[in-house]
Amino acid sequence: MVRIVAILKPYRLKDALSQLQDRQWVQHIQIQEVRGYGMQKDHLEEYSGDDVGMEFLPKIRLEILVDDLFGQLAMEAIADGARTGRMGDGKIFLIRETLEL
């Protein structure tokens, strides 16, 4: 089992989820609203037509659990849905863990 954590732009969540929809290998999905910054710190973002500088920008934290065999496919599916090609698209992390019941 692997855990994939992706930090996305909020308006790209729907597209990322549509890439995961109907995939039988997705066993768990969790979504959280978070704030943060990366390389785009101090860059202007456009919200509701206004350019604003923000220290921490709104992001979405998407977490899914999949079988080891499907980790790469899941990361590619999220990237396909979330990528815009602009700075601040986000990050995807694959975390291998041993799960015991």
MMTF fields as JSON, N, C-alpha, C and O atoms, coordinates in Angstrom:
{
  "mmtfVersion": "1.0.0",
  "mmtfProducer": "UNKNOWN",
  "numBonds": 403,
  "numAtoms": 404,
  "numGroups": 101,
  "numChains": 1,
  "numModels": 1,
  "chainsPerModel": [1],
  "groupsPerChain": [101],
  "chainIdList": ["A"],
  "bondAtomList": [4, 2, 8, 6, 12, 10, 16, 14, 20, 18, 24, 22, 28, 26, 32, 30, 36, 34, 40, 38, 44, 42, 48, 46, 52, 50, 56, 54, 60, 58, 64, 62, 68, 66, 72, 70, 76, 74, 80, 78, 84, 82, 88, 86, 92, 90, 96, 94, 100, 98, 104, 102, 108, 106, 112, 110, 116, 114, 120, 118, 124, 122, 128, 126, 132, 130, 136, 134, 140, 138, 144, 142, 148, 146, 152, 150, 156, 154, 160, 158, 164, 162, 168, 166, 172, 170, 176, 174, 180, 178, 184, 182, 188, 186, 192, 190, 196, 194, 200, 198, 204, 202, 208, 206, 212, 210, 216, 214, 220, 218, 224, 222, 228, 226, 232, 230, 236, 234, 240, 238, 244, 242, 248, 246, 252, 250, 256, 254, 260, 258, 264, 262, 268, 266, 272, 270, 276, 274, 280, 278, 284, 282, 288, 286, 292, 290, 296, 294, 300, 298, 304, 302, 308, 306, 312, 310, 316, 314, 320, 318, 324, 322, 328, 326, 332, 330, 336, 334, 340, 338, 344, 342, 348, 346, 352, 350, 356, 354, 360, 358, 364, 362, 368, 366, 372, 370, 376, 374, 380, 378, 384, 382, 388, 386, 392, 390, 396, 394, 400, 398],
  "bondOrderList": [1, 1, 1, 1, 1, 1, 1, 1, 1, 1, 1, 1, 1, 1, 1, 1, 1, 1, 1, 1, 1, 1, 1, 1, 1, 1, 1, 1, 1, 1, 1, 1, 1, 1, 1, 1, 1, 1, 1, 1, 1, 1, 1, 1, 1, 1, 1, 1, 1, 1, 1, 1, 1, 1, 1, 1, 1, 1, 1, 1, 1, 1, 1, 1, 1, 1, 1, 1, 1, 1, 1, 1, 1, 1, 1, 1, 1, 1, 1, 1, 1, 1, 1, 1, 1, 1, 1, 1, 1, 1, 1, 1, 1, 1, 1, 1, 1, 1, 1, 1],
  "groupList": [{"groupName": "MET", "atomNameList": ["N", "CA", "C", "O"], "elementList": ["N", "C", "C", "O"], "formalChargeList": [0, 0, 0, 0], "bondAtomList": [1, 0, 2, 1, 3, 2], "bondOrderList": [1, 1, 2], "singleLetterCode": "M", "chemCompType": "L-PEPTIDE LINKING"}, {"groupName": "VAL", "atomNameList": ["N", "CA", "C", "O"], "elementList": ["N", "C", "C", "O"], "formalChargeList": [0, 0, 0, 0], "bondAtomList": [1, 0, 2, 1, 3, 2], "bondOrderList": [1, 1, 2], "singleLetterCode": "V", "chemCompType": "L-PEPTIDE LINKING"}, {"groupName": "ARG", "atomNameList": ["N", "CA", "C", "O"], "elementList": ["N", "C", "C", "O"], "formalChargeList": [0, 0, 0, 0], "bondAtomList": [1, 0, 2, 1, 3, 2], "bondOrderList": [1, 1, 2], "singleLetterCode": "R", "chemCompType": "L-PEPTIDE LINKING"}, {"groupName": "ILE", "atomNameList": ["N", "CA", "C", "O"], "elementList": ["N", "C", "C", "O"], "formalChargeList": [0, 0, 0, 0], "bondAtomList": [1, 0, 2, 1, 3, 2], "bondOrderList": [1, 1, 2], "singleLetterCode": "I", "chemCompType": "L-PEPTIDE LINKING"}, {"groupName": "ALA", "atomNameList": ["N", "CA", "C", "O"], "elementList": ["N", "C", "C", "O"], "formalChargeList": [0, 0, 0, 0], "bondAtomList": [1, 0, 2, 1, 3, 2], "bondOrderList": [1, 1, 2], "singleLetterCode": "A", "chemCompType": "L-PEPTIDE LINKING"}, {"groupName": "LEU", "atomNameList": ["N", "CA", "C", "O"], "elementList": ["N", "C", "C", "O"], "formalChargeList": [0, 0, 0, 0], "bondAtomList": [1, 0, 2, 1, 3, 2], "bondOrderList": [1, 1, 2], "singleLetterCode": "L", "chemCompType": "L-PEPTIDE LINKING"}, {"groupName": "LYS", "atomNameList": ["N", "CA", "C", "O"], "elementList": ["N", "C", "C", "O"], "formalChargeList": [0, 0, 0, 0], "bondAtomList": [1, 0, 2, 1, 3, 2], "bondOrderList": [1, 1, 2], "singleLetterCode": "K", "chemCompType": "L-PEPTIDE LINKING"}, {"groupName": "PRO", "atomNameList": ["N", "CA", "C", "O"], "elementList": ["N", "C", "C", "O"], "formalChargeList": [0, 0, 0, 0], "bondAtomList": [1, 0, 2, 1, 3, 2], "bondOrderList": [1, 1, 2], "singleLetterCode": "P", "chemCompType": "L-PEPTIDE LINKING"}, {"groupName": "TYR", "atomNameList": ["N", "CA", "C", "O"], "elementList": ["N", "C", "C", "O"], "formalChargeList": [0, 0, 0, 0], "bondAtomList": [1, 0, 2, 1, 3, 2], "bondOrderList": [1, 1, 2], "singleLetterCode": "Y", "chemCompType": "L-PEPTIDE LINKING"}, {"groupName": "ASP", "atomNameList": ["N", "CA", "C", "O"], "elementList": ["N", "C", "C", "O"], "formalChargeList": [0, 0, 0, 0], "bondAtomList": [1, 0, 2, 1, 3, 2], "bondOrderList": [1, 1, 2], "singleLetterCode": "D", "chemCompType": "L-PEPTIDE LINKING"}, {"groupName": "SER", "atomNameList": ["N", "CA", "C", "O"], "elementList": ["N", "C", "C", "O"], "formalChargeList": [0, 0, 0, 0], "bondAtomList": [1, 0, 2, 1, 3, 2], "bondOrderList": [1, 1, 2], "singleLetterCode": "S", "chemCompType": "L-PEPTIDE LINKING"}, {"groupName": "GLN", "atomNameList": ["N", "CA", "C", "O"], "elementList": ["N", "C", "C", "O"], "formalChargeList": [0, 0, 0, 0], "bondAtomList": [1, 0, 2, 1, 3, 2], "bondOrderList": [1, 1, 2], "singleLetterCode": "Q", "chemCompType": "L-PEPTIDE LINKING"}, {"groupName": "TRP", "atomNameList": ["N", "CA", "C", "O"], "elementList": ["N", "C", "C", "O"], "formalChargeList": [0, 0, 0, 0], "bondAtomList": [1, 0, 2, 1, 3, 2], "bondOrderList": [1, 1, 2], "singleLetterCode": "W", "chemCompType": "L-PEPTIDE LINKING"}, {"groupName": "HIS", "atomNameList": ["N", "CA", "C", "O"], "elementList": ["N", "C", "C", "O"], "formalChargeList": [0, 0, 0, 0], "bondAtomList": [1, 0, 2, 1, 3, 2], "bondOrderList": [1, 1, 2], "singleLetterCode": "H", "chemCompType": "L-PEPTIDE LINKING"}, {"groupName": "GLU", "atomNameList": ["N", "CA", "C", "O"], "elementList": ["N", "C", "C", "O"], "formalChargeList": [0, 0, 0, 0], "bondAtomList": [1, 0, 2, 1, 3, 2], "bondOrderList": [1, 1, 2], "singleLetterCode": "E", "chemCompType": "L-PEPTIDE LINKING"}, {"groupName": "GLY", "atomNameList": ["N", "CA", "C", "O"], "elementList": ["N", "C", "C", "O"], "formalChargeList": [0, 0, 0, 0], "bondAtomList": [1, 0, 2, 1, 3, 2], "bondOrderList": [1, 1, 2], "singleLetterCode": "G", "chemCompType": "PEPTIDE LINKING"}, {"groupName": "PHE", "atomNameList": ["N", "CA", "C", "O"], "elementList": ["N", "C", "C", "O"], "formalChargeList": [0, 0, 0, 0], "bondAtomList": [1, 0, 2, 1, 3, 2], "bondOrderList": [1, 1, 2], "singleLetterCode": "F", "chemCompType": "L-PEPTIDE LINKING"}, {"groupName": "THR", "atomNameList": ["N", "CA", "C", "O"], "elementList": ["N", "C", "C", "O"], "formalChargeList": [0, 0, 0, 0], "bondAtomList": [1, 0, 2, 1, 3, 2], "bondOrderList": [1, 1, 2], "singleLetterCode": "T", "chemCompType": "L-PEPTIDE LINKING"}],
  "groupTypeList": [0, 1, 2, 3, 1, 4, 3, 5, 6, 7, 8, 2, 5, 6, 9, 4, 5, 10, 11, 5, 11, 9, 2, 11, 12, 1, 11, 13, 3, 11, 3, 11, 14, 1, 2, 15, 8, 15, 0, 11, 6, 9, 13, 5, 14, 14, 8, 10, 15, 9, 9, 1, 15, 0, 14, 16, 5, 7, 6, 3, 2, 5, 14, 3, 5, 1, 9, 9, 5, 16, 15, 11, 5, 4, 0, 14, 4, 3, 4, 9, 15, 4, 2, 17, 15, 2, 0, 15, 9, 15, 6, 3, 16, 5, 3, 2, 14, 17, 5, 14, 5],
  "groupIdList": [1, 2, 3, 4, 5, 6, 7, 8, 9, 10, 11, 12, 13, 14, 15, 16, 17, 18, 19, 20, 21, 22, 23, 24, 25, 26, 27, 28, 29, 30, 31, 32, 33, 34, 35, 36, 37, 38, 39, 40, 41, 42, 43, 44, 45, 46, 47, 48, 49, 50, 51, 52, 53, 54, 55, 56, 57, 58, 59, 60, 61, 62, 63, 64, 65, 66, 67, 68, 69, 70, 71, 72, 73, 74, 75, 76, 77, 78, 79, 80, 81, 82, 83, 84, 85, 86, 87, 88, 89, 90, 91, 92, 93, 94, 95, 96, 97, 98, 99, 100, 101],
  "secStructList": [7, 3, 3, 3, 3, 3, 3, 3, 7, 4, 4, 4, 2, 2, 2, 2, 2, 2, 2, 2, 6, 6, 7, 6, 6, 3, 3, 3, 3, 3, 3, 3, 3, 3, 3, 3, 7, 1, 6, 6, 6, 6, 7, 3, 3, 3, 3, 6, 6, 3, 3, 3, 3, 7, 1, 1, 3, 3, 3, 3, 3, 3, 3, 3, 3, 3, 7, 4, 4, 4, 2, 2, 2, 2, 2, 2, 2, 2, 2, 2, 2, 2, 7, 7, 1, 1, 6, 6, 7, 3, 3, 3, 3, 3, 3, 3, 7, 7, 7, 7, 7],
  "xCoordList": [0.851, 0.0, 0.895, 1.884, 0.548, 1.257, 0.265, -0.902, 0.766, -0.042, 0.506, 1.715, -0.366, 0.027, -0.613, -1.826, 0.225, -0.227, 0.095, 1.24, -0.917, -0.732, -1.231, -2.293, -0.447, -0.833, -1.165, -0.304, -2.405, -2.908, -3.495, -3.81, -3.63, -4.414, -5.883, -6.329, -6.638, -8.034, -8.886, -9.704, -8.71, -9.575, -9.203, -9.898, -8.125, -7.734, -8.186, -7.966, -8.808, -9.237, -10.221, -10.074, -11.213, -12.232, -11.592, -11.963, -10.639, -9.981, -9.122, -9.078, -8.441, -7.62, -8.506, -8.175, -9.625, -10.535, -11.164, -11.397, -11.439, -12.027, -11.055, -11.48, -9.753, -8.758, -8.725, -8.334, -9.132, -9.136, -10.481, -10.585, -11.504, -12.858, -12.92, -12.305, -13.667, -13.895, -12.628, -12.603, -11.588, -10.383, -10.576, -10.628, -10.68, -10.944, -9.809, -10.016, -8.622, -7.47, -7.346, -6.474, -8.175, -8.144, -8.972, -10.176, -8.302, -8.978, -9.443, -10.315, -8.878, -9.213, -8.888, -7.842, -9.78, -9.505, -9.875, -10.944, -8.989, -9.247, -8.807, -7.766, -9.609, -9.316, -9.36, -10.258, -8.369, -8.336, -7.992, -7.218, -8.579, -8.174, -6.983, -7.052, -5.894, -4.689, -4.176, -4.673, -3.177, -2.525, -1.029, -0.512, -0.34, 1.101, 1.708, 1.023, 3.007, 3.693, 4.925, 5.432, 5.379, 6.595, 7.414, 7.699, 7.794, 8.629, 7.906, 8.553, 6.569, 5.844, 5.635, 4.888, 6.273, 6.12, 6.437, 7.385, 5.631, 5.761, 5.394, 5.55, 4.915, 4.416, 2.942, 2.263, 2.469, 1.06, 0.204, 0.58, -0.915, -1.921, -3.173, -3.395, -3.971, -5.209, -6.386, -6.616, -7.125, -8.319, -9.455, -9.356, -10.517, -11.708, -11.374, -11.983, -10.408, -10.072, -9.117, -8.707, -8.748, -7.828, -6.477, -6.412, -5.4, -4.067, -3.764, -3.842, -3.422, -3.112, -1.829, -1.592, -1.012, 0.166, -0.225, -0.792, 0.067, -0.317, 0.879, 1.642, 1.044, 2.142, 1.881, 2.764, 0.685, 0.303, -0.895, -1.895, -0.795, -1.852, -2.75, -2.285, -4.037, -4.933, -4.558, -4.303, -4.527, -4.214, -5.151, -5.86, -5.152, -5.899, -4.89, -3.967, -5.081, -4.252, -5.108, -6.104, -4.716, -5.417, -4.577, -3.393, -5.17, -4.459, -5.227, -6.439, -4.522, -5.164, -4.304, -3.087, -4.952, -4.268, -4.517, -5.651, -3.446, -3.547, -2.586, -1.653, -2.816, -1.892, -0.565, -0.537, 0.531, 1.871, 1.948, 2.614, 1.273, 1.348, 0.807, 1.175, -0.064, -0.742, -0.261, -0.863, 0.806, 1.311, 1.689, 1.301, 2.44, 2.866, 1.671, 1.602, 0.739, -0.464, -1.272, -1.776, -1.392, -2.154, -1.479, -2.155, -0.165, 0.55, 0.406, 0.21, 0.495, 0.329, -1.085, -1.272, -2.084, -3.479, -3.705, -4.36, -3.165, -3.314, -2.609, -3.161, -1.384, -0.622, -1.35, -1.391, -1.923, -2.654, -3.83, -4.116, -4.511, -5.655, -5.293, -6.022, -4.165, -3.835, -2.894, -2.856, -2.148, -1.099, -1.677, -2.543, -1.169, -1.505, -0.27, -0.385, 0.925, 2.163, 2.679, 3.702, 1.977, 2.392, 3.015, 2.82, 3.764, 4.372, 3.281, 2.231, 3.55, 2.6, 1.578, 0.607, 1.784, 0.846, 0.744, -0.325, 1.832, 1.779, 2.87, 3.817, 2.719, 3.666, 2.897, 1.747, 3.558, 2.99, 4.052, 5.199, 3.651, 4.558, 4.019, 2.828, 4.887, 4.528, 5.207, 6.427, 4.41, 4.922, 4.653, 3.503, 5.726, 5.592, 5.555, 6.419, 4.544, 4.374, 4.007, 3.465, 4.298, 3.838, 2.587, 2.619, 1.496, 0.233, -0.064, -0.067, -0.311, -0.667, -2.049, -2.423, -2.794, -4.137, -4.139, -5.182],
  "yCoordList": [-1.177, 0.0, 1.238, 1.294, 2.223, 3.498, 4.625, 4.539, 5.683, 6.889, 7.95, 8.18, 8.59, 9.675, 10.948, 11.018, 11.952, 13.25, 14.267, 14.389, 14.987, 16.01, 17.346, 17.426, 18.39, 19.754, 20.452, 20.585, 20.895, 21.4, 22.799, 23.259, 23.454, 24.689, 24.303, 23.313, 25.07, 24.686, 24.489, 23.571, 25.325, 25.216, 24.042, 23.788, 23.319, 22.141, 20.834, 19.757, 20.922, 19.715, 18.889, 17.672, 19.541, 18.815, 18.017, 16.867, 18.618, 17.926, 16.764, 15.705, 16.968, 15.885, 14.712, 13.554, 15.017, 13.952, 13.237, 12.03, 13.96, 13.305, 12.294, 11.302, 12.547, 11.593, 10.325, 9.26, 10.439, 9.29, 8.576, 7.455, 9.226, 8.68, 7.328, 7.126, 6.42, 5.079, 4.239, 3.233, 4.626, 3.788, 2.835, 3.265, 1.577, 0.577, 0.467, -0.024, 0.913, 0.761, 1.869, 1.783, 2.904, 3.945, 3.443, 3.217, 3.271, 2.697, 3.739, 3.456, 4.94, 5.966, 7.329, 7.5, 8.292, 9.67, 10.59, 10.461, 11.505, 12.516, 13.864, 13.969, 14.897, 16.24, 17.22, 17.165, 18.123, 19.161, 20.49, 20.543, 21.563, 22.902, 23.294, 23.206, 23.724, 24.116, 25.427, 25.904, 26.012, 27.221, 26.97, 26.286, 27.521, 27.348, 28.113, 28.824, 27.949, 28.542, 27.712, 26.96, 27.871, 27.218, 28.241, 29.32, 27.906, 28.8, 30.074, 31.073, 30.062, 31.249, 32.27, 33.229, 32.097, 33.067, 34.466, 34.667, 35.414, 36.82, 37.084, 38.211, 36.092, 36.327, 36.681, 36.29, 37.401, 37.783, 36.65, 35.981, 36.437, 35.505, 36.309, 37.369, 35.819, 36.508, 35.76, 34.591, 36.436, 35.888, 36.86, 38.046, 36.355, 37.163, 38.409, 39.46, 38.296, 39.406, 40.418, 41.35, 40.263, 41.205, 40.534, 39.378, 41.249, 40.744, 41.039, 42.188, 40.016, 40.203, 39.465, 38.366, 40.055, 39.364, 38.709, 39.365, 37.442, 36.727, 35.964, 35.381, 35.964, 35.216, 33.714, 32.956, 33.288, 31.89, 31.81, 32.5, 30.982, 30.868, 29.681, 28.682, 29.771, 28.639, 27.492, 27.693, 26.294, 25.079, 23.98, 24.127, 22.891, 21.692, 20.574, 20.385, 19.836, 18.662, 17.442, 17.181, 16.711, 15.505, 14.31, 14.236, 13.391, 12.197, 10.973, 10.882, 10.027, 8.788, 7.602, 7.72, 6.461, 5.208, 4.279, 4.114, 3.677, 2.718, 1.57, 1.698, 0.462, -0.661, -0.241, 0.613, -0.837, -0.505, -0.494, 0.359, -1.432, -1.566, -0.353, -0.117, 0.418, 1.511, 2.902, 3.904, 2.974, 4.254, 5.199, 6.368, 4.699, 5.548, 5.997, 7.155, 5.092, 5.453, 6.532, 7.458, 6.409, 7.389, 8.753, 9.769, 8.79, 10.069, 10.703, 11.914, 9.924, 10.454, 10.972, 12.0, 10.271, 10.705, 12.047, 12.932, 12.195, 13.463, 14.586, 15.675, 14.318, 15.338, 15.755, 16.941, 14.798, 15.116, 16.042, 16.937, 15.837, 16.672, 18.008, 18.986, 18.066, 19.276, 20.228, 21.413, 19.756, 20.573, 21.673, 21.429, 22.892, 24.014, 24.487, 25.183, 24.108, 24.56, 25.86, 26.379, 26.394, 27.65, 27.366, 26.297, 28.338, 28.217, 28.046, 28.684, 27.171, 26.969, 25.88, 25.761, 25.07, 23.98, 23.012, 22.453, 22.807, 21.949, 20.901, 20.95, 19.969, 18.879, 17.59, 17.592, 16.47, 15.145, 14.319, 14.248, 13.694, 12.869, 11.448, 11.246, 10.467, 9.069, 8.584, 8.674, 8.071, 7.659, 6.168, 5.728, 5.409, 3.964, 3.709, 4.172, 2.965, 2.679, 1.22, 0.59, 0.698, -0.63, -0.443, 0.19, -0.997, -0.877, -2.186, -3.239, -2.13, -3.319, -3.122, -2.017, -4.192, -4.139, -4.759, -4.808],
  "zCoordList": [0.0, 0.0, 0.0, 0.73, -0.814, -0.813, -0.611, -0.995, 0.005, 0.209, -0.718, -0.761, -1.452, -2.342, -1.813, -1.615, -1.59, -1.105, -2.187, -2.622, -2.612, -3.651, -3.114, -2.496, -3.358, -3.009, -4.326, -5.195, -4.473, -5.752, -5.61, -4.512, -6.746, -6.787, -6.62, -7.201, -5.833, -5.561, -6.808, -6.855, -7.804, -8.982, -9.882, -10.866, -9.574, -10.352, -9.694, -10.248, -8.532, -7.824, -8.651, -8.76, -9.226, -9.992, -11.131, -11.367, -11.831, -12.94, -12.442, -13.067, -11.313, -10.749, -10.317, -10.57, -9.67, -9.244, -10.43, -10.371, -11.499, -12.675, -13.287, -13.878, -13.144, -13.639, -12.775, -13.253, -11.51, -10.601, -10.57, -10.071, -11.1, -11.044, -11.747, -12.794, -11.157, -11.713, -11.791, -12.5, -11.083, -11.015, -9.841, -8.689, -10.126, -9.092, -8.086, -6.977, -8.45, -7.562, -6.53, -5.665, -6.577, -5.547, -4.368, -4.488, -3.221, -2.054, -1.053, -0.231, -1.104, -0.117, -0.721, -1.346, -0.537, -0.951, 0.206, 0.802, 0.509, 1.53, 0.978, 0.33, 1.239, 0.73, 1.899, 2.739, 1.937, 2.96, 2.303, 1.347, 2.827, 2.422, 3.288, 4.514, 2.66, 3.381, 2.815, 1.796, 3.475, 2.985, 2.998, 3.881, 2.022, 1.983, 0.825, 0.09, 0.685, -0.45, -0.768, 0.065, -1.97, -2.422, -3.166, -2.646, -4.382, -5.173, -5.569, -5.881, -5.563, -6.013, -4.908, -5.103, -3.744, -2.654, -3.171, -3.93, -2.748, -3.135, -4.589, -5.059, -5.307, -6.659, -6.556, -5.606, -7.509, -7.5, -8.03, -8.992, -7.426, -7.896, -8.204, -7.619, -9.1, -9.444, -8.835, -9.144, -7.974, -7.356, -7.606, -7.291, -8.167, -8.454, -9.257, -9.058, -10.165, -11.042, -10.443, -11.133, -9.172, -8.525, -8.33, -7.911, -8.631, -8.339, -6.882, -6.446, -6.138, -4.727, -4.391, -4.892, -3.559, -3.044, -1.73, -0.857, -1.581, -0.377, 0.154, -0.617, 1.452, 2.044, 1.942, 1.541, 2.3, 2.176, 1.247, 1.451, 0.244, -0.753, -0.447, 0.103, -0.797, -0.59, -1.515, -2.703, -0.96, -1.709, -1.257, -0.261, -1.982, -1.621, -1.399, -2.191, -0.309, -0.025, -0.333, 0.341, -1.342, -1.776, -1.358, -1.689, -0.644, -0.191, -0.653, -0.456, -1.271, -1.695, -1.281, -1.141, -1.088, -0.828, -2.007, -2.459, -2.494, -3.596, -3.334, -2.541, -3.996, -3.943, -4.569, -5.456, -4.111, -4.616, -6.14, -6.726, -6.77, -8.231, -8.973, -10.124, -8.326, -9.01, -8.584, -8.97, -7.798, -7.325, -8.453, -8.446, -9.416, -10.538, -11.378, -11.79, -11.629, -12.402, -11.689, -12.323, -10.372, -9.604, -9.655, -9.818, -9.517, -9.573, -10.95, -11.046, -12.001, -13.357, -13.581, -14.232, -13.048, -13.205, -12.506, -13.057, -11.297, -10.568, -11.32, -11.482, -11.78, -12.51, -13.785, -14.112, -14.504, -15.735, -15.456, -16.251, -14.338, -14.013, -13.398, -13.567, -12.678, -11.912, -12.638, -12.307, -13.598, -14.223, -15.113, -15.953, -14.902, -15.784, -16.54, -17.55, -16.048, -16.664, -16.087, -16.534, -15.092, -14.462, -13.101, -12.523, -12.604, -11.293, -10.239, -10.304, -9.264, -8.182, -8.432, -7.686, -9.489, -9.755, -8.587, -8.341, -7.871, -6.695, -6.685, -7.47, -5.793, -5.596, -5.402, -4.962, -5.743, -5.502, -4.792, -5.231, -3.685, -2.896, -2.824, -2.592, -3.021, -2.862, -1.587, -1.452, -0.655, 0.647, 0.813, 0.84, 0.923, 1.148, 2.644, 3.39, 3.073, 4.488, 4.667, 3.759, 5.816, 6.182, 7.024, 8.078, 6.548, 7.282, 7.967, 7.33, 9.249, 10.019, 10.598, 10.993, 10.642, 11.225, 12.603, 13.256]
}
